[in-house]
């Protein structure tokens, strides 16, 4: 039987490689050579072209590729009231690279009114309004990811405590800001929201936990439990109060920047909170390398929820062996029924504007391979 609602058997995380014209336009805008209006025109056309390619590729859930963003998460944070775009002491540390030092800093009461992503969604919505069997999904970072950004270093913590000396107040304002944006998106027609979240990927990494614990005078296990409870609280504050009729799916990964990664570890240490208690409809989970561990933690998935297996990598253009992917799907089905499993790459092709190290042709071949595998496994 063909699946008819998000997630879809053939699915994707959301970001795509920026075309050359868009890359050049963003560089020209940063250099003051073109206006915001000029840049928007280039973005609009790039998104039109992308959506057409997504539909041709057979995707039922389409995105704007995150083409109006520099980062999968920071641009969303910068859209909140009370948040400034600043430079942190250093960028995010990946396995063998460091990102730019862009960050978000709280400077006043956090609010979600008039968020620019709502208009961005409307543009995408209108591109598929008359296309049967296709919906526009929108991607935003998780509430926990936002809070994590606000405590990313000592300077951020000090500033947060200055603006919000009461933890309950910042928790409530983050909740209300998110719910405001989500309500505005829902009122504009959104019915599938994907919430991207690297916080869980951090909590499975013993190196991170050891370093964080040393700074806090805690053991790594104490850090993991405390932060797991904290992140679950921030996320469920929002997920449990979204409008009726809105499907919320979440994507979890271990970092995706310029084909490198940030953390390692299987899902077992946080499976109870993430897979058993987070109030979402389905999980997009990274499983493209052994850094994500085995499928055993999927036994914690709440019965009836979906799992989108990220078995193909978006970090390389090399195509996976189809038979090996099919064998892994069958292995995962020992823990989650096959009818509740779906397939995608482990992450987007360009979580930041730099993109991963592969070609646009490569990314579409990946989507094509997913489609082939789905047809063979599920007959869809």
N, C-alpha and C positions, 0 to 999 in steps of 0.2 A: 504494500500500500504506500502511495507517495505521501511524503511528509509535507504538511501545508502551513506550518508556522515556524517562526524563528526559535532555535537555530535550524538551519537547513542541512541536509546531508552533505551537500557541497557548500562549504562556507569559507569565510576568510575573516581575519581579525580586523582589517579596516584600512590600514595605511598602504599607499602605493608610492612607488618611486616618482619623484617630481620630474616632469619633462623638462628638457633643456630650456625651452622658452620661459617657463615659470622660474627656473633657477636664475636665469639671467635677469628677469624682471625684479625678483626679490633683491638681487645684488644691486641693480640700478636704483631701486627705491631706497635701500640702505645708504647708498652713496649720494642721495639727493638728486638723482638724474631724472626721475619720473615722479609723478604725484601718486597719492593713495588711489585716486580714481583710475589712473593708468594701470596701477598694479591690480586693482580689483577686476578690471576688464580682462587682463591676462589670466587671472585666477578663474574667472567665470568660464572662459573658453576652455581652459585646461580641465575643469571639472566636467563640462559638457562632453568633452572628448572621452574622458575617463569613464563616465557613466555609460556612454554608448559601448565602450569596450567591455565593461562589466556585464552588460546585458547580452552582448554577443557571446561572451564566454559562458553564458548560462547561469550566472549568479542571480539568485532570487532576492538576495539582500544586498543592496548597493550602498556605498558610502561616497563621500566627496574626496576620498583618499587622504583626508586631513591636509589638503593642499593649501589651506589658508593659515596653517600653523607652522611654526618653527619646531615645536616640540609637541609630543602627544599629550602632555599634561600641563606644562607651564602656561601656554596660551590661555587655557581654560581658567587657571587660577588668576591670571592677570585681568580677566574679565569681571571678576568680583569687585564690588565696592570695598574699600578699606585695604586693598592689596596693591603694592607697588612692584614694578619690574625693576629688579636690582641685580647687582653683581655680587655673588657670594665670594668667600675667601678662596674657594677653588671649585672646579667643576666636579661632576660625578665621576668616581673612579670605576673604570671598567677593567676587564682582564688585562688588556695591553694598550689602552688608550684612556685619555681623560677628556670629557666633554668641555664645551665652553662653560663659563661660570654663571650663566643666567640663573636667576632664582626669583622667588616670590617672597615678599616681606610684608607682614601685617603692619599697617600704619594707622588704622582706624577700625571702626565697627565693620565687621564683615557682612556684606549684603549681596543678594543675588538679583536685584532689580536691573532690568534693561541689559541683560547679558548679551554680548554680541553674537554668541553662538546660536541664539534663537533665529536671528535673521539668516545666518549661514545655513541652518537647517532648512528654512523655508525655501531657499534657492534650490537645494537638493531635492526637497519634496516635490517641487513643481516640475522637475525634470522627469520624474517617473509617475506623475499623477495619472497619465493616460496609458501606462504600460501594464497590461494584465499580468498578474502573477509575480510582480516585482514590488518590493517595498524599500523605502529609504530608512536605513538604520543610522543612528547617530552614536558616536563614541565620545565618552568623557572620562577623565580620571576619577578614581574612587575617593570618597570622603577621607578614608584613612590615608590615602596618598597625599591629600592636601594637608592634613595635620602633620604628616611626616615631613613635608617640605617646610612647615613652619617651625620645626624643631631640628632642622638638619645640622646645625652647628651652634656653638655657644652664643654667637651674635644673634641668631634667629630666636633662640630660647629667651635671651634677655629681652629682646624687643617684644616677643609675644607676652611675656610676663608683665611688661610695662603697660601694654594695651589691655591685656586681659589677666589681671591678677587672680581672677576667679576661674578655675578650670571649667566649672559647670557653665559659665557664661560663654566661653569659646566653643564648647561642645554644642550648646544650643544654637549659637549663631551660625556655625558651620552647617548644622542640620537644616536650619531655616533657609539659609542661602541656597543650599543644594535643592531643597524642595521647591523654592521659588523658581529656579531655573528649570527644573524638571516639569513643574506645572505649566510654565510658559511654553516649553517644548511640546507638552501633551496638548495644550490648547491649540497649538499650531498644527497638530495632526500626528505627532510622533507616537508610534505604538511599540517600537522596539528600541530599547536603550541598552547599549553595551558599556559596561563600566570597567575600565582597564585598571589593573592593580598590581604593582610590583612589590607591595609591602609584604605579601605572603612569601614571595620569592626570596626576600631578604631574610625572613625568619627561619628558613631552612638551612641557611649558611652558617656553619659553626664559626668561621673566621670573623664574620660580622658580629655575631653574638658575643664572642670572646672580647673583641675590641670594645664594643658598646658596654658590656658588663664591667670591664676594667675601669672604664670612665665613671660608671655609676656605683661601683662597689658591690656588684651583683655577679652571681654565677651566670653562665650562658643559659642554663635551663630556667633560672629565675627571670632573666630578660625575655626569653621566648614566651613564657606563660604570661608575663605582664603585658608585653606588646601584643600578643595574640588576642588577649581579652580587650585591650584598648582598641585595636584595629577593628575587631568584630563589633564593638560597641559603636564606633563612629559610622561604620557601614550600615549596620542594621537600624540605627537611628533614622537613616534615610530610606533604605530599602523597604522597611516595614510600613512606610507611610506614603508611598508613591500612589498616584491616581489608579483607581481600579481600571483594569483593561490595558495597563502598560506592562509589557514584558521586559523584565530586567535580567540580562545575562551578564556574566563577569568574565574577564580574561585575566589570567595570572601567568606571569613569566618571570624570568631571572635576568632581565636586562637585554636590550636589543638596540645597539648603537654601532653603526658602521661595521656590521657583521661580527662584532665582538659581544661579550657577555659580562655580567656583573657578579652573579652569585651562583652557587651550586648546592645541591641537596635535594633529596626526595621529599615527597609530600607528607610522609608519615607523621612527622612531629607536629604538624598543624592541621592534619586531616579532620580531626574532631570539630574544630572551630570552623574551618573553611568549608569543608565538604558536608559536614553534618548540621551546622548551625547557621551559616550565612543565608539570608532570606532572598535567594535568587532563583531563577528558573533553570539556569544551565551554566556550565563552566567551560570556558575555552582554556585548555590546559596544555602546557608545554611538555612534549614527550619526544622531541627530535634527537636528543642525545642522552647518554647515561647520566648527565648532570641532573636530570630530573628524576632519576630513580625508576623503580618498577611500577607496575599497575596495582599492586596490592592495596595501597591506601584508598583506591576507588571503592573498596568495600564500605567505606564510611559515607559514601554519597547517599543522601536522603532518597529513599525509593521514589521513583517517578521523575526525578530530576534528570536533565540531559548532561552529557559530557561530550564536548567537541574535542576530539583527539588531535593535538598538534603534532602529527607524526612526520610531516614534511618540514624541512627547514626553510626559512625565508632568508637565511644568512648566506646562502650559496646558490648558484645557478645550477649546480649538479643535480640531476634528477635522481630521486630515490628508486630503488628496485621495487617494482610493483608487488611482486610476490612477497617480499619481506614486509612491506607495509600491511598487506592483507593478513599475513600471519600475526602481526602485532595487534591488529583490530580483533582478530579471533581470540587472542590472549586477553585483551582488555574485556572482552565480552564474558569472561569468567566472573567478573566483578560487577559489571553493569550490563543489563540486557542489551542485546544488539539493537533493538528498536529505539533505545535511548542514547545511542552513540552516533556521532557525526564526525566529519573529517575536515581538517584545515591545515594550514601551515601553523607553526608554533607561535608565530607573532606576525606583525605586519611587515611589509617590505621596506618601510621607511618610518620608523618610530620618531625620527627627527628628520629635518629637511635634508640632512646629509645623505640619508638613505644607506641601505646595505650594498655590499659589493657584488652586484649582479646586474644584468641588463633588463630593460623593460620586456624584451622578448622572453627572457628567462622567467620573469614573474608570471607571465601568462601561460608558459609551459607548465609551471607548477600548478596553476589552477586547472589546466587541462588534465594533468595527471590525477589530481583529486577527483575530477569528474569521471575519469575512466575507472578508477578504483571503486567509487561509489556505485557505478553501474554494475560492476562485477559482484560486489559484496551484497548490496541491497536491492539490486535490480531497478534502481531509480535513475 
